[in-house]
C-alpha cells in the first residue's frame, strides 16, 4: 500500500516571552508580608509618588486595567497592615504592586495543540472555516496553562492564524456558581466521603447550592457535632476541596480570544493544566458543547479532569471520578454511541483503552483497545486527540514512542457503531520528527492533542519537540487507503 504523503505547512507558532500575565505574588510567610507593608507605610508621600510613577511607567501599558488588579491585591494584603488609618490611593497601588508580579506564560514552550471549529462562522467566504486552536503554554517552574489562537482555513486549505494581542488575562471566578446536590452526593460517594457528616451537611441545603452555602452548612454541621474527630475534620476539608475543584470562570465579553488564559488555580492543578484535548460534542437534542479533557498536575500526581464551555467565554472545570480515571491522555468521542458516552484513555501507560459511561463525570470500566505492534510504538501508544467521525469509521490519530523515546504520529480506524473494534491501522507513522523538528525542550517529539476534517482534507496541528507548533495536511482518503 502506498504511504500517504503529508504536506507540512510553513505556519509556525513560536513562544513569545513578551506575553505576560499579571498575577498575585505570594510571599512565603506573613512575617515578610507584614515587614514589606511596614516599609512601604514608612515612605513619605513624595517617595510613594516617585516609586508609583516608576511602576506605572514600566508596567502601566503592559496590562489592561492594571490599577483595578493592584487595588484588589492591596485589599488582599490589607490584613498585614498595622494601621487602620486612611492612606492615599497611590500608596494603596504601590502596596498592591509589591504583592504582584508578571508571569511569562510562554517563556519555555507553546505546544501540544488541539483544533475545533469556532462557534462564529459568520462573514467567511464559501468553503472557509474559522477555527480555535488551544495550546499548552509553559513558563517559569514548568507551569502549564491553556492559551488560545484563532485562524481560518480557506477553500484551498491554506491556514491563516490571527496575530495574538499583546495582552493576557485570567478569568474571574464565578462566585454564584451552583452545585447540583444529586451529582455532588455521587462524587462524594465515589471518593469515599459519604457518611453521617456529609449527610447532615447536604440535608440542610437545597437541590442546588453555592460554594458559600456549602461552606456555611459545613460550619453549622461541625458546630452541631461539637468536637470533631480527626476523620470527620478530614471529611469536612475534602468536601470543600471537592467543591473548590469544580468551579466556573468567566472572561469579559469584550476580551479577544488570544488574550484569555486558563491558569492553574486549584491545588490539583498547581503545577499545570496540561495537554487539553478539545472536542465539539453533538448533544442528543441537537445542541453542541465544547468539552476538553486535560491533565491536572500538582508536581507529584497527575489526574485527568474535564472542561466544559459553550462559547470560550464561560468555562466549567469539573472533576472526573471512577476507577478508569487514571493516567494521561483521555479523549472524548464527539457524540454518544449506542446511548453511551465513550472515551479513549491510556490507564496502563502503554496501551490505548476505550471506556463507556452513562455520565460524563464518572468512568469505571475500561478495556484495552490497541497494543503496540510496530517498532516505532513499542515503548508506548496513546491518542492524539478525540476521534474524528468519517464515513469509513472513527479516525483516531495516535502517538507512538519507539527507540530513543522518539514520538511519532500514526492513525487507526474504529467501527462507527462498535468502537471496541479496530478495522484499520497504519503500519508506518504519518509524521516523524524531521531534522527541523527534532531539537527542542523535549527532543525527537511530534505530538498533537486534536485534529479536524475540512472537507476531505485532514488538518493536523502538532508540536515540534515540545517548544513550538506547526501544521500538516493530507487527504483523508490517502490515510484510509493506506490502512491495513
C-alpha positions in Angstrom: 0.0 0.0 0.0 1.2 3.5 -0.8 2.1 5.5 2.2 0.1 8.8 2.5 2.0 11.9 1.6 1.9 14.6 4.4 2.2 18.2 3.4 4.0 20.2 6.0 3.0 23.9 6.1 5.2 26.9 6.7 2.9 28.1 9.5 4.7 28.0 12.8 3.6 29.4 16.2 6.7 30.2 18.3 6.7 31.1 22.0 6.5 34.8 22.8 8.2 35.8 26.1 6.6 39.3 25.9 3.2 37.8 26.5 3.0 38.2 30.3 0.2 37.6 32.7 -0.4 39.9 35.8 -0.6 37.6 38.8 -0.6 37.6 42.6 2.9 37.4 44.1 2.6 35.1 47.1 5.1 35.6 49.9 6.2 32.6 51.9 5.0 33.8 55.3 3.1 36.6 57.0 6.2 38.0 58.7 7.7 39.1 55.4 4.4 40.4 54.2 4.0 42.5 57.4 7.5 43.8 57.1 7.0 44.9 53.4 3.8 46.7 54.3 5.6 48.5 57.2 8.4 49.6 54.8 6.0 51.0 52.3 4.0 52.7 55.0 7.2 54.4 56.3 7.8 56.1 52.9 7.0 59.8 52.6 4.2 60.8 50.2 6.8 62.2 47.8 8.7 58.9 47.9 5.5 57.0 47.4 4.6 59.2 44.4 8.1 58.7 42.9 8.0 54.9 43.3 4.5 54.6 42.0 5.3 56.7 38.9 8.2 54.4 38.2 5.9 51.3 38.5 3.3 52.9 36.3 5.8 54.0 33.7 7.3 50.5 33.4 4.1 48.4 33.6 1.1 50.6 33.0 0.9 49.9 29.3 1.6 46.2 29.6 -1.7 45.2 31.2 -5.4 46.3 30.7 -7.0 47.7 33.9 -3.7 47.3 35.9 -5.0 49.7 38.6 -8.0 47.5 39.3 -5.8 44.5 39.8 -3.4 46.3 42.1 -6.3 47.7 44.1 -7.6 44.2 44.6 -4.1 43.0 45.7 -3.9 45.8 48.2 -7.3 44.7 49.7 -5.9 41.2 49.9 -2.8 42.4 51.6 -4.6 44.8 54.0 -4.6 42.3 56.9 -0.8 42.7 57.0 -1.1 46.4 57.7 -0.6 47.5 61.3 -2.9 50.5 60.9 -6.5 51.3 60.1 -5.7 54.9 59.0 -6.8 56.2 55.6 -4.0 56.1 53.1 -3.6 57.7 49.7 -4.6 55.9 46.5 -1.0 56.0 45.3 0.2 54.2 48.4 -2.5 51.6 48.0 -1.5 50.9 44.4 2.2 50.8 45.4 1.4 48.3 48.2 -0.6 46.2 45.7 2.4 46.2 43.3 4.6 44.7 46.0 2.2 41.7 46.1 2.0 41.3 42.3 4.3 40.1 39.5 4.4 39.3 35.8 4.4 35.7 34.6 5.7 34.9 31.1 3.3 32.1 30.4 5.1 31.1 27.1 8.6 31.5 28.3 9.6 27.9 27.7 7.2 26.5 25.2 4.0 26.8 23.1 2.9 23.4 22.1 0.5 20.4 22.2 -2.3 22.0 20.2 -5.9 20.9 19.6 -8.2 22.4 17.0 -12.0 22.8 16.8 -14.4 24.8 14.7 -15.1 28.3 16.0 -18.6 29.0 17.3 -18.8 32.0 15.0 -18.6 31.2 11.3 -20.1 34.4 10.1 -18.5 36.6 7.4 -16.4 34.0 5.7 -16.1 33.2 2.0 -17.7 29.9 0.8 -15.6 26.9 1.7 -13.7 28.6 4.5 -13.7 27.6 8.2 -12.8 29.7 11.2 -11.2 27.6 14.0 -10.0 27.8 17.5 -6.6 26.5 18.4 -5.9 25.6 22.1 -2.2 25.4 23.1 -0.3 24.4 26.1 1.8 27.3 27.2 4.7 26.6 29.7 6.6 29.1 31.6 8.7 29.6 34.8 8.7 26.5 37.0 7.4 24.3 34.2 3.9 25.5 35.0 1.5 24.9 32.1 -1.7 26.8 31.2 -4.1 26.9 28.3 -4.0 29.7 25.8 -5.9 30.2 22.5 -5.5 31.4 19.0 -8.0 31.8 16.1 -7.4 31.2 12.5 -9.1 30.5 9.1 -8.9 27.6 6.7 -9.7 28.8 3.1 -11.2 26.7 0.4 -7.7 25.6 -0.7 -6.9 24.5 2.9 -4.4 27.4 3.3 -4.1 28.3 7.0 -4.0 31.9 8.3 -3.5 32.5 12.1 -4.8 35.8 13.6 -2.0 37.6 15.4 -2.2 37.3 19.2 -2.8 40.5 21.1 -0.1 41.9 23.4 -2.3 41.4 26.5 -3.1 38.3 28.6 -5.7 38.0 31.3 -7.2 35.4 33.6 -10.9 34.9 34.0 -12.9 35.9 37.1 -14.2 33.0 39.2 -18.0 32.9 39.2 -18.8 33.2 42.9 -22.5 32.3 42.5 -22.0 29.1 40.5 -24.4 26.4 41.6 -23.7 22.7 42.5 -26.3 20.1 41.9 -26.9 18.2 45.1 -27.6 14.8 43.4 -24.4 15.0 41.4 -22.3 16.3 44.3 -23.5 13.4 46.5 -22.5 10.9 43.8 -19.0 12.5 43.7 -18.7 12.2 47.5 -19.7 8.5 47.4 -17.1 7.9 44.6 -14.4 9.5 46.8 -15.5 7.5 49.9 -16.6 10.7 51.7 -20.3 9.9 52.1 -21.4 9.4 55.7 -23.1 11.0 58.6 -21.3 14.3 58.4 -21.8 14.9 54.7 -25.4 13.7 55.0 -26.0 16.3 57.8 -24.3 18.9 55.7 -26.2 18.3 52.5 -29.6 17.8 54.2 -29.6 21.4 55.2 -29.1 22.5 51.5 -31.5 22.8 48.6 -31.4 20.8 45.4 -28.7 23.2 44.2 -26.4 25.4 46.2 -23.4 27.7 46.0 -19.9 27.2 47.5 -20.6 29.8 50.2 -23.8 28.0 51.1 -21.9 24.7 51.3 -19.2 26.3 53.4 -21.8 27.7 55.8 -23.5 24.3 56.1 -20.2 22.5 56.8 -19.6 25.0 59.6 -23.1 24.5 61.0 -22.7 20.7 60.9 -19.4 20.9 62.7 -20.8 23.2 65.4 -23.8 20.8 65.9 -21.4 17.9 66.4 -19.2 19.9 68.8 -15.7 18.5 68.9 -14.8 16.8 65.6 -12.5 13.7 65.5 -9.6 13.7 63.0 -11.5 11.6 60.4 -14.5 14.0 60.4 -12.3 17.0 60.1 -10.7 15.4 57.1 -14.1 14.7 55.5 -15.1 18.3 56.1 -11.9 19.6 54.5 -12.1 17.2 51.5 -15.8 18.1 50.9 -14.9 21.7 50.5 -11.9 20.8 48.4 -14.1 18.8 46.0 -16.4 21.8 45.6 -13.4 24.2 45.0 -12.1 21.8 42.3 -15.4 22.1 40.5 -15.7 25.8 39.6 -16.8 28.2 36.9 -14.8 31.1 35.4 -15.9 33.9 33.1 -13.9 36.1 30.8 -15.0 39.7 29.9 -17.2 39.6 26.7 -15.1 42.3 25.1 -11.8 40.3 25.5 -10.1 38.8 22.5 -9.7 35.0 22.4 -5.9 35.2 22.3 -5.9 37.3 25.5 -7.7 34.6 27.5 -5.6 32.3 29.7 -6.8 29.4 31.8 -4.1 29.4 34.5 -3.9 26.8 37.4 -5.9 27.8 40.4 -6.7 24.7 42.4 -4.3 22.5 44.5 -4.6 19.6 42.0 -3.6 21.9 39.1 -0.9 23.8 41.0 1.9 22.7 38.6 -0.1 22.8 35.5 -3.1 22.4 33.3 -1.6 20.1 30.6 -2.5 18.8 27.1 -6.1 19.9 26.8 -7.9 17.8 24.1 -10.9 20.0 23.0 -13.8 18.5 21.0 -17.1 19.9 19.7 -19.7 17.5 21.1 -23.0 16.8 19.5 -25.7 16.5 22.2 -28.7 14.3 21.8 -31.0 17.3 21.5 -29.0 18.7 18.5 -27.2 21.4 20.5 -23.4 21.4 20.7 -21.0 21.9 23.6 -17.2 22.1 23.6 -15.5 19.8 26.1 -11.9 19.2 26.9 -10.1 16.6 28.9 -6.9 17.8 30.5 -4.2 16.6 32.9 -4.1 18.3 36.3 -0.6 18.1 37.8 0.4 19.2 41.3 4.1 18.4 41.0 3.7 14.8 42.1 0.4 13.4 40.9 -1.4 13.6 37.6 -5.1 13.5 37.4 -7.4 13.5 34.3 -10.0 16.3 34.5 -12.7 18.0 32.4 -13.6 21.4 31.0 -16.9 22.4 29.5 -17.7 25.6 27.6 -20.4 26.8 25.2 -18.6 29.8 23.9 -14.9 30.0 25.1 -16.0 32.8 27.5 -17.6 30.8 30.3 -15.7 27.7 31.4 -16.7 25.0 33.9 -13.8 22.9 35.5 -15.1 19.5 36.5 -13.6 16.6 38.5 -13.8 13.2 36.9 -14.4 10.1 39.1 -14.2 6.4 38.9 -11.6 3.6 38.7 -10.9 4.4 35.0 -9.9 8.0 35.8 -6.1 7.4 35.7 -3.0 8.5 33.9 -2.9 10.9 30.9 -4.4 11.3 27.5 -8.2 10.8 27.8 -10.1 11.9 24.7 -13.9 12.1 24.4 -15.7 10.9 21.3 -17.7 13.7 19.7 -21.1 12.1 20.3 -22.8 9.3 22.2 -22.6 5.8 20.7 -25.5 3.4 21.4 -26.6 5.7 24.1 -23.3 5.8 25.9 -20.5 8.4 26.3 -17.3 6.9 25.0 -13.7 7.9 25.8 -10.2 6.8 24.9 -7.5 6.6 27.6 -4.2 5.1 28.5 -4.6 3.8 32.0 -1.6 1.5 32.0 0.9 3.9 30.5 1.4 1.6 27.5 -1.8 0.7 25.6 -4.8 2.6 24.2 -8.0 1.7 26.0 -11.7 2.5 25.5 -14.3 3.1 28.1 -18.1 3.7 28.2 -20.3 5.6 30.7 -23.8 6.9 31.4 -22.5 10.2 32.8 -19.6 12.4 31.6 -18.2 12.8 35.1 -17.9 9.1 36.0 -15.8 6.4 34.3 -15.5 3.0 35.9 -14.6 0.2 33.5 -12.1 0.2 30.7 -10.8 -2.4 28.2 -7.6 -2.4 26.1 -8.3 -1.4 22.5 -4.9 -1.3 20.9 -1.4 -2.5 21.9 2.0 -1.6 20.4 2.7 -3.7 17.3 5.4 -1.9 15.4 9.0 -0.9 16.4 8.1 2.9 16.3 5.5 2.3 19.0 6.9 -0.5 21.1 7.5 1.7 24.2 4.1 3.4 24.4 0.8 4.1 22.5 -1.6 6.9 23.1 -4.1 9.0 21.3 -3.5 12.4 19.6 -7.0 13.8 20.3 -10.6 12.9 20.0 -11.7 10.5 17.3 -13.0 12.1 14.1 -16.1 10.7 12.5 -15.8 9.7 8.9 -18.0 7.6 6.5 -15.4 4.8 6.9 -15.2 4.8 10.7 -13.8 6.7 13.6 -10.4 8.0 12.6 -8.1 8.2 15.6 -4.7 9.9 15.3 -2.2 8.2 17.7 1.2 8.7 19.0 3.8 6.0 19.3 7.0 6.0 21.2 9.9 4.0 20.0 13.8 3.8 20.2 15.5 6.7 21.9 12.0 7.9 23.1 11.1 9.2 19.7 7.5 10.2 19.4 5.7 9.8 16.0 2.1 10.3 14.9 0.2 7.4 13.4 -3.5 6.6 12.8 -6.1 3.8 13.2 -9.8 3.3 12.4 -12.6 2.1 14.6 -16.0 0.8 13.7 -18.7 3.5 13.8 -21.2 1.5 15.8 -18.8 -0.6 17.8 -15.7 1.4 18.8 -14.2 -1.5 20.5 -13.4 -3.0 17.0 -10.3 -1.8 15.2 -10.9 -2.0 11.5 -7.8 -0.4 10.1 -4.3 0.6 11.2 -1.2 2.3 9.7 1.9 0.2 9.8 4.1 3.3 9.4 3.8 6.7 11.1 2.1 9.6 9.3 4.5 12.2 10.8 8.0 11.6 12.2 10.2 14.4 13.6 12.4 15.7 10.8 15.7 17.5 11.2 14.0 20.8 11.6 11.7 19.4 14.3 13.8 17.2 16.5 15.6 19.8 18.6 13.7 21.4 21.4 12.6 21.4 25.0 12.0 17.7 24.7 13.8 16.4 21.6 12.6 14.0 19.0 8.9 14.5 19.6 5.9 15.3 17.3 2.6 15.4 19.2 -0.9 16.6 18.8 -4.0 16.9 21.0 -6.6 17.1 18.3 -7.1 17.5 14.5 -10.1 18.2 12.3 -11.5 17.5 8.8 -12.0 20.3 6.3 -14.0 18.7 3.6 -11.9 15.6 2.7 -8.7 17.1 4.0 -7.2 16.2 7.3 -5.7 19.2 9.2 -3.2 18.2 11.9 -1.7 20.8 14.2 1.2 19.4 16.1 4.0 20.3 18.4 7.7 20.1 17.5 9.8 18.8 20.3 7.7 20.5 22.9 8.7 24.0 22.0 6.6 25.3 19.1 3.6 24.4 17.0 3.0 23.8 13.3 0.5 22.2 10.9 0.4 19.4 8.4 -2.3 18.5 5.9 -3.2 15.4 3.8 -6.2 13.9 2.1 -8.4 11.8 4.3 -8.8 9.2 1.5 -5.0 8.7 1.4 -5.0 7.9 5.2 -7.9 5.5 5.0 -6.5 3.9 1.8 -3.1 3.2 3.4 -4.5 1.3 6.4 -4.2 -2.5 6.8 
